[in-house]
Amino acid sequence: MKKSILLMVAMTAFSASSAFAGGSLFGESSSSDGSGAGAMYGGASIGQASDSTCNSVVDQSGALLGDINCPTPSAWKVFGGYKVAPNLAVEGAYVDLGESASDGTIPIIPGLNTAANATNLTSTATGVNVSGVASVAATDQINLFGKAGMMMWDKETSVTVKNVGSTAATVTQKTATDGVDLSLGAGAEYKINDNWGVRGEVEHFDGLNANLYSAGATFTTF
């Protein structure tokens, strides 16, 4: 899996590097019509992630789980792209959805346990995302965009249950999963000047059953 992620990063970087044939990273593109085609851009965003898996566990377990909570962990990403046309770009990103830690209790069940079982569910998820991005100008300074692509992801989950059985033992189970699945997103970008902008967006990663709500800064070649 890690080799596959490195391969995808290398392919994205190779595709973006073709932009240097038309302009330098901090100079103007060779596009003669001023459309912006051929420009490179990059940036970073921070935000929060929501993991629908936690909510599903609570819904399915019903009253079995006590005061379990489903937090929204801090998340971040770095991204870069290349405009192949005035309103179309190819964008790659490394995404870290942070660490989600959910605590709860299993109520006392007569005959089965003598104390409430404290439970802890911890998960981390990261991935490499490659998308096609289509945009439209709402005003001279605001662009609206939508994106669709594929996310290559890794997820590690750890479940700990305390006070198990008559010896009140602690049991921990760890699992690791990965996959390649659909990603979707939409957002808006505000142009501060010819180079700098800010963007806000929401993205859904189907394989992780998770959403990312983020805001960040962008830099483009023009």
KACOR-V715201 format. One line per field, one symbol per residue. psi: psi as a letter, one per 20 degrees, with the letter a starting at -180 (. if undefined). A space follows every 50 residues. Layout:
psi: ???
This chain:
psi: ghhhghgggggghgghiihihiqrhjaqripijjhipiqqrraqqqbqqp oigghgggghhcihpdlqqnrnqqrrqqrqrpoirhkpqppqqppojapp opqaqoqpopigqiqpopqpopqqprrpppqpppqqphahippqqqqqbq poqpppppppprlpahjlrpppppqpqrrorqqqrqaqppogahhqrqqq rpqpoghilqqporqaqqprh.
